[in-house]
Amino acid sequence: MNILRSIAARIRHRKHVRYSHLKTLLTVMRDGILLVGHDGTIEYANETFCEQFCVDAAPESLTGMTSGEVIAIIAAQYKDSKSAIERIRFLVEQNVPCLGEEIAMASGRTLLRDFIPIELRPGKMARVWHHRDVTALRAAQAKLETLSNIDGLTQIANRRKLDDHFPREVDRCASENLPLSFAMIDVDYFKKFNDRYGHLEGDDCLRRIARTVQQCAQDPRDLIGRYGGEEFFALLPSADSAAAAQIAAQVRRRIHDLGIEHLDSGVSPYVTVSIGLVTLQPGPRTSTNDILKAADAALYEAKGQGRNRVCARELL
């Protein structure tokens, strides 16, 4: 009997040690933890949880409270309190794990939430709510996403941004029965410019052209960018042929009027551009590749006609 009591005491001690280690770990970790028992009362909350939800009390003060009481305390911290509470109740009713759910907070922060139900014994469910603050991570990701869509030299949109944005604008114009125009813009004899004036002057020339083209955009949805090398693009959703032609003519004229010397140009003593413009009414089968090919063909035609001009086409 004494042996059995000794064994039982050792088991209880080991359980206590393991529980103490676990509690210490949960206390110091930078993720918020809330443990709800099978009867709906709070069994444990750590300091990070209280910080995340602006609970102005020690974590131990939550122990023994009902889930409803805690929800009432933290509800105002959600950006949309009503929807957040409805979502919590839904998860509890379903009792199915839900991992990595983003939660918008009233403070502007973003929490990543895991809901993990644990069956202690048949019919008895405990629930773990785990919250991680990912505000800084999301901000860094957003900054990286922005940088990845910007041309490093000219600080306007790049080809990657066009590839992502173009199909969505085509679909939008098709669904709303709106026209769409697209222009390819090429700097005339730019290689000769670089050969004569050097690459630093060439870079400055491209930056000035980028700013000028961007200033000609008239609609917030217009996307101006650098396609690559000395080529630029202008995506003009909602612009019909007349409006797009006016913008293209303005781009050509303003770039010429910059007065950037180009003594090796075959068409002007100043830097000029050739523009291929295409306008269409997008449909469900419209391909961005077809639009790009049509604009490129119009650009080729503008060059063939002597450069420093706009050639426009309409796709039927």
N, C-alpha and C positions, 0 to 999 in steps of 0.2 A: 504493500500500500504506500509506504514512504517513497519507494522508487517511482511509483506512478505519479505521486504528488510532485516529486522533484522534476519529472519529465514535463508535467503540465506547467509547472512554474517556468521552466526554461522556454517552453513554447510561447507562453504569454510574454516573457521578456523579449524574445526575438521579434514577436509581432509588434511589441511596443517600440523596439529599436527601429524596425523597418518603417513603422508609421511616423516616428519622429524624423527619420531621414527624409521621408517623402514630404512631410509638412515643411521641413526646412527648405527643401528644394522648391516647393510651390511658393513659399514666402518670398524668396529672393529672385525668382525668375521674373523677367520683364514682360511676360504675357499675363493677361488677366484670367483668373480662374474662379468660377463659381460652381460649387457642387450642391445639387438639390437632391434631397433624399426621396425615398419612395413615397413618403407621405406629403411631399410638396413643401417641406420646410428646408431652410438653408442649413447645410451641414458645414460648409466651409467657403470662405472667400479670402482671397489674398489682397495685399496692399495695392498691387497694380490694378486689380479690378476696381477698387475704390477710386483710384486716381483716374482711371479711364472714364468713369461715370460720375466723377465729381461728388462722391459720397463723403461728406464732411464728418466722418466718424471712423473709429477703428474698425478694421475688418471683422473683429470678433463680435461687434455689435449687431452684425447681420445674422449671426448664428441663431437659429431658432425662429427667425421670422418666416412668414409664409412667402411663397413666390409672388403672390399678389401684392404684398406689402413692399417687397423689393422693387417690383415693376413700377409701383406708384412713386418710389423714390427716384428711380433712374429714367423714367419716361421722358422727361423734358430734355434729356441729353441727346435724344435722337432727332435727326433733322425732320423726319416725318413721324411723329410720335404714334399717331393712330395706326399707320401702316406697320410700323415696327412692332407694336404690341400685338396686332392681328397675326403677324408673321410668327412671333414667339408662341402664341397659343396654338397656331396651326402645327408647328414643329412638335410641340408637346403632345398634341392629339395624335399625330401620325407616328411618333416614336421611331422615326427612321433617321439614321445619321445624315447630317447635312454639313459638308466640309467646304471651307473656303468661300463663304458667302460674304460679300462686301457690304458693310454697313456705313451709311453716311450719317455723320454726327452733326449736331447743331453748331458745334464749334468750328466746323470745316474739316475736321479730321476724318480719316477713313480707318475703320477697323475691319479686320478679317476674322470672321466668326466661324467656329466649329461647334456643332451641336452633336453630342455623343451620348445616346441613351445606353445604360448598362443594366442588364438584367441580373439583379442580385440573387434572386431565386424566382421560381415561377410566379408570375403576376406581380412581382415587386421590382419596379424600375427606378433606378437612380439616373440622374442626368448631369452631364458635365457640359458647362458653357465655357468655351475657350476663346479669348479675344486677343488678337495681336494688332498693334498699331502699325499700319503700313502707310501712313501719311507721307513720310519722307521718301519711302520707296516709290510710291505712285508719282510723287512730284519729280523724282529723278527719272523715272520711266517716261513721263510726259515730256521732260526736257530732252531726253535722248531721242524720243520719237520726233520732236520738232526739229532737232538738229539733223536727223537722218533725212528729213524732207526738204532741207535747205541747201542750196548750192553754196559751197564754202567761199567762192570768189565773189559772187555778186550779191549774196544774201537774199536771193529770191528763191521761189520754188525750184525743185530739181526734177529730173526725169522720174524718180521714184514717186514723188508726190503726184505727178501727172498720171502715172500708171495706176495709182490707187484711186485718184479722184475722178478721172475721166469716165470710167464705166458707170459710176454712180450718177454723174450728171447726165449721161446719155439716157439712163433708165428713168431718171426724174423727168427729163424733158419729154420722153416718150409717154410716160404716164399722165403728164399734165398737158400734153398736146402743145408743147412749146418748141420753137425753132432752136437750133444750136449752130454756132459758128466756131471755126477753129482756124488759126493762122500759124504758119511756120515762117519765121523771120530769120534771114541769113545776112550777115555782114558782108558786103561786097569786097572782094579782093583782100580779105583779112590776112591771109598768109603774107601777102606783099607788105601789108602794114607792119606786121611783126618783123619782117626781114629788114625794113628800112628804119623803124623807130625803136625796135627792141621789145622784148616780152613784158617789161614793166609798164611801158606805155600801152602795150596791147591789153594788159590786165585792166589798167585804168579806163581804157576805151570801153571795154566790156561792162565794167561797173556803171559807167555813165549811160550806156545804152540801156542797161537793165532798169535803172531808175527812170529813164525817160519812157520806156514802154509801160512800166508799172503806173506811171502818172496818167497814162491814157486810158486806163481801165475805168469804166463808168458804173459798173454794177458790183456790189459786194461779192457776188458769186463768181465774178471773173477771176481766172487764175492765170497769172503771168509767171513764166519761169524760163530757166535756161535748159535747153534740150541737150546740149553738149557742144563743146568747142565754141564756135562763133554762131551757133544756132539758138534761137529763142522760140518760145511758143506763147500763144495767147488763146486760152480756152474761154469762149464767150457764150455761156449758156443763156438762153432767152433772147439772144441778139439775132434779128433777122438779117437778110442780105444787105439791106440799105444801112442799118445801124453798124453792122460789122465792117462794111466798106468804108464808112466814115471814120471808124476807129483806126482801121489799117492805114488809111490815107494820112491821118493825123500822126500816127507812129512814124511813117516814112518821112513826113515833112519835118517833124520835130527833131529826129535824129540828124537829118541833113543840116538843120538850123543850129545844131550844137557847134558846128564849125570846127570839128576836129580834123586837123590837116591830114590829108592822105594824097601825097603827090604822085604815088604810084598807082592810084586807082584809074581804071580805064573809063570812068564815067563822070567823075567830079573831082575837084581839088580837095573835097572834104569826104569824110566817112559817110557812106550811104548804106541802105539795106534794100534787099529784095524780099517781097512778101508773097507767099502763096496762101490764098484764103478760100475756105470752103464753107458753105452753108447748107443745112439740110433740116428736114423734119424727121427726127429719130423715130424709129418704130421698134417693135419687139425683137426684130432680128438685126438691128443695126450693130455693126462691129466697129470698135474703135480702131482696129487695124485698117479697115477700109477708109475711115476718115483720115487717118494719118497718111495713107497712100495717096489719097486724092489731094490733100494739102501739099504733099511733097511734089506731086505732079504739077500742081499750080505754081509752086516755087520754081521748079525746073523751067516752066514756061516763062516766068518772069525773068529769069536769068537769060534765057534764050532770046528774049525780046530786047535785051540791052541792059538789064539790071536797073536798080534805083526806081523800081516800080511795083505796083500791086497787080497781081493777076487773081481774079476771083472766079470760082466755079460754084454751081449749085448742084447738089446730089439729089436726084429724084428717087 
